[in-house]
Each structure stands twice: as structure tokens, then as C-alpha cells.
């Protein structure tokens, strides 16, 4: 156990992706103390897809959320570092096209 690990570990949360706004997104999102892992993931192709932690699926929620990085629509397994983000403050993992300002899909965490 490294001394840099936080003493408080949030419980892991998972959610299944569902497509929104006419887009197809599928797979599982798992949020743990170390990061957000996508597994069995696939999404409709978009020019500028990113993963966000949010508290909803509208543009306001995405704007208020935390972007974790660019997502590849055709890569089944992807991991995103949290870099000190308090995951307990968020309820949803969203796939968002930043260029089109459109939510492609979301996974409600529990």
C-alpha cells in the first residue's frame, strides 16, 4: 500500500449504458477509487466523444460535470483516471460529443 493512496475509499459503483437522443451506446461503466472503467463498450461514432461524471444527462449537467477524457467509440475496454475527483458527488457517467454538444448515452450509477 503506497502512502499516496487516499485513506477513504468510496464504494465501487456500476451502471449500464443506454443510448440517448437517437444514439446507440452500450456497455458497463464501473467507478472505483482509482478510475472509471468502461467494459463491453460501444458507441455510435462521433467526432469529439468524451467521458464525463455528471448528475444528469442534459447539457447543463454535462457543463457542471467533470470531463475525464476522450473516449474511443469502438474500443471495448477503456480506463480513465480520476485525478482526485470525488466520485461520490456524481451519479451518472455520460458519453458526450463536445463538438455537437450532444449526449450520446449515459450510465446511471448505483
HELIX and SHEET records of a PDB file:
HELIX    1   1 UNK A   59  UNK A   64  1                                   6    
HELIX    2   2 UNK A   87  UNK A   89  5                                   3    
SHEET    1   A 8 UNK A  66  UNK A  70  0                                        
SHEET    2   A 8 UNK A  49  UNK A  54 -1                                        
SHEET    3   A 8 UNK A  92  UNK A  97 -1                                        
SHEET    4   A 8 UNK A 102  UNK A 108 -1                                        
SHEET    5   A 8 UNK A  13  UNK A  19 -1                                        
SHEET    6   A 8 UNK A  25  UNK A  31 -1                                        
SHEET    7   A 8 UNK A  35  UNK A  43 -1                                        
SHEET    8   A 8 UNK A  78  UNK A  81 -1                                        
END                                                                             
